[in-house]
């Protein structure tokens, strides 16, 4: 596995290398956002991609169907483009596994935020950088979670913490209950229609 400066890849570093080996590689984007309402456009904005896969799941969620689809779609000579390491993997072990599996198949992986790209050419420095940058990404996530916990604790101490806002207004909850009780749609279909999880739907029904 070899690491390249991402600026080189934009200038044709990876695509030129693929062309020399007679491959017509595709630029494939992977985007992960933590919630339905989060904007996906900012992650790979302005980057020309042949195909994009988007998951709406938290970083700790192992169920990422679009990532699985992207990994199955990629072929030798392709480039997987991701905004940052923490968008691709749940932890350092997950990051190493995905990058190593892809580069072993001749698929390059490019991270825009870190300005790094990894290829199939083995290089000790690339292994070091992957571990170091992946560790930094893990550390950054841990700091964010710690700041959130501290903020909640301070707000609770001051009596200002009210918990997470309800994702549905009382009127929407009433509409949801009517649909479920009518029995014309499955609970899963109703949850999709309202943009909520089935767990949230069950909580709304229990609160009735």
N, C-alpha and C positions, 0 to 999 in steps of 0.2 A: 504494500500500500504506500503510495507516494502522495505528498501534500503539495498543492500549488497555491500561490496567491490567487484569490478569487478574481482579481483584476485581470490576471493573465487569461482566465477562462472566458471572461467577457470579450477579450480581444481575439479569442479563437484558440486558446491553448488546448482545451479539451477537444473541441470540435475538429481542430486540425489534426490532433493525434489520432482521433477516430477515423478521419478520412484517409490517413496514411495506411491504416489497416483495412481499408476497403469497407468501412461501415458507415451507414447513413444514420447516425445517432439522432435521437429525439431529445428535446428539452422537456422534461416532465416535472411539473410543480406539485409539491405537497404542502397543504395548508391545514393547520389545526387551530381552531378557536375554542375557547372554554365554554361558550354559551351561544344560544341561538341568536341573541341580539348583538353579539360582538362582530365588528367589521372585519371581513376577510380580505378586503381589497388592499389594505395597507401593507400586508406581509410581502407580497411579490409584485407590487405595483411597478409598472414600467418594464418588466422583464418579459421578453418574448418567449412564450411557452407553446409547445405543441399540444399539451394536454395537462389538465390540472385535477387533482383529487383533493377534496376538502372534508375533514372530519370536524364535527362539533362535539367535543368531549374534553373533559378535564385532563390535565397532564398525568394524573395517577390512574386514569381509566385504561385498562388493558384492552377493552373492546373498541377497536378503531378500524371499522370495516373498510374505510377508504384508503387507509395506509396499507392494509392487506391487499386491496385491489391494485394499488400503485406498485407494490413490490412484485405482484404477479404480472403486471403489464410490462415492466421494465425489461429490456433486452440488452445484450452485449453491445457496447458502443453508445448507449443512452446516458443522459446526465439527469440525476435527480436533484432538483433545486428546492431548497428549504430556507425559510427566513432565518432560523437559528436552530442550534442544537436542541434546545429545550422544546421546540415545536415538533421535532421528530421523535425523540425518545423520552421515556419516563424516568430514566436514571442512567448512570454511567455504563452499567452493564448492558442495558438495553441499547444504548448508543453504539457501543463497541460491536455488539452482535450484528446490528443492522448494517453499519458501515462496512464491517469486514465481510459480511455475506454478499453485499452488493459489489464491492470492489473485486472480490474473488471471481465474480461473474463478468468482469470487464465493464461494470457500470460505475461511473464516477458520481460522487456525491458532493454537492456544493452548498455551503452555508453562507448566506448573504451577510448576516450581522457580524459573524466572526471573520468574514473575508477570507475563507479557506475553502479549498476543494481537495478531495481525496480521490486518488485513482488506483488502479490495480498494480502499479509498479511499487514493489516493497521498498520501504525506506524507514529506518529506525526513528528518524526525526518526526515522521508523520504519526507513528505510534505514540510518541511522547506528546505531541501537540494534541492528538485526539483525547488522550487521558487528561491532560492539563486543562484544556478548554472545556471538556465534558464535566470535570470536577468543578470548575468555576460556575458552569451553568447550574449544577446541582446546588452549590453553595448559595448562589443568587436566589434560587427558588426557596431555599430554607430560610434565608434572611427575610424574604417577602412574607412568608407564612408567620415567622416570628413577630414581625412588625404588626401584622394583622391581629395576632393573638394579644399583643401588648395593647394595641389600640382598643380592642374589645374590652379587655380587662379594665383599662382606665375609664372607658365610657360607662361600664357597669358600676364601677366604684362611684361615679358621679351621678348615677341614676339616669343616664342619657341613652343607654343601649336598649334599643327596641327590637333587636334581632333583624333577620332578613325581611325585606319587604315582600308582601304577598305578590306572587306572579300574576294573579288574576284579581280583578275587581269583584266586589260582592255580586254585581249584576252578571258578570261573566260566569261566576261560580253557580249562580242560579240557572243560567242557560245550560251550563254543563250538566247539572243534575237532571234537568228536564230531558236532555238528550239521552243520558244513560238510562233513566227510568223508562223512557219510551221503548227502549230495546231494539231500535231499528239499526243501530250501529254497534260494533264491538267497542269495548272500552279502549282498546288500542287505537282504533280509528278515531274515537272522540279525543283521545289524548293528542294524537297527531294534529287534528283539526285546531285544537286550542294551543298548540305549541308547547305542551308540557309533558313531563314524564308520566308513566302510568302510576308511579308512586305518589306523585302530586295529585293525580286524579283520585286515587283511593283515599288520600287524606281529605280532599274536598268532600267526598261522599261520606266519610266517617263524621265529618263536622256538621253534617246536615241535621 
